[in-house]
Amino acid sequence: MGNSVHIKLAILFGSIAGGLLAVVLVPLLTDWIPYDYAVYVHGARLVREGFDPHALLPYWYPLPVTLFTTMLWSFLPDSFAWAFAFIPLGLLHLRYGRLTPLTWLFFPLLINVMYAQAEGWLLFPIFWLLEDARIRSSVGMLALIFKPAYGIVLVPYRLLQWLFARRWDEFGWLGGLGIVMVGAAFAVDPAWHWHFINGVMRRGDNPELRMRNMTLWAFPEHGVLWWFPLILFALAFALLAIVAWRNRTMRPHVLLALSLFIFPNGLNPVSSMMVLPFVQTRTEILILVAVSWLVAGFEIVFGGFGGFYLLIVFAALVLRIRRSQVETQ
């Protein structure tokens, strides 16, 4: 047990050291600051100055979680964008060990690093929620406030499970930490919730998101011919969901995949990386990596259309079902 703790601490500190090294090395190669990180930090600095980021930026996230995450990064020099991008790559060693470098080949993860997006950090709340880890699941739910789309059906499912199992300690952690986060947000901006709602309502107007939207809703917007792949995707997912739902341990994976398929306001293709926790073995990781690069090629061929990223979600769910069946034999 003690040795395991030492290994995890070594990975943690090694990941931080790797991120700090990236802060020094990457600016020597490029003076570009990753786009998404620039938005995160700019929004945090706007909040510090008393402005509403939802009205001034193309997108922004709920204040209760940004107050404790991107707000802290906003006090650092812009070069720390690369620490934000690279540290999650190191932390993946906590899950994949020696197989971790294979996960770095996963195309959506590479895009995530290039733009320093938050999904790299949100992989860990997804792991905790899929596993229903004690206490960490509560923390994970609150972390997903950053991008609520990923928990839109998974979180209510877990809450119902806790209710029926009378796991009051989980509700205690969730409520206590939630009160602190929401209370702090109201103290900083008493109207943050209205600002957030207004921002969500405008999100669908983003022309790039409409073109690269990876959910099922993207297909009808591209004409009648696209109804055929839409129907195929919907039927295939429905079949997989029915098969997987029979296994109780698979239900959270189905619900996460469902949110990626149908989130009403659209999702960027990088969201497909949230199914990385579905795979575990070397073969599974390599298959998912191969599918991701195939999909990247499709996106180029079809002029930036993001709908084919659902193939990544589909493949990950198939691999998870297959492993579940092997484990139960």
Secondary structure, 3 states (H helix, E strand, C coil): CHHHHHHHHHHHHHHHHHHHHHHHHHHHHCCCCCHHHHHHHHHHHHHHCCCCHHHHCCCCCCHHHHCCCHHHHCCCCHHHHHHHHHHHHHHCHHHHHHHHHHHCCCHHHHHHHHHCCCHHHHHHHHHHHHHCCCCHHHHHHHHHHHCHHHHCCHHHHHHHHHHHHCCHHHHHHHHHHHHHHHHHHHHHCCCHHHHHHHHHHHHCCCHHHHHHCCCHHHCHHHCHHHHHHHHHHHHHHHHHHHHHHCCHHHHHHHHHHHHHHHCCCCCCHHHHHHHHHHCCCHHHHHHHHHHHHHHHHHHHHCCCCCHHHHHHHHHHHHHHHHHHHHHHC
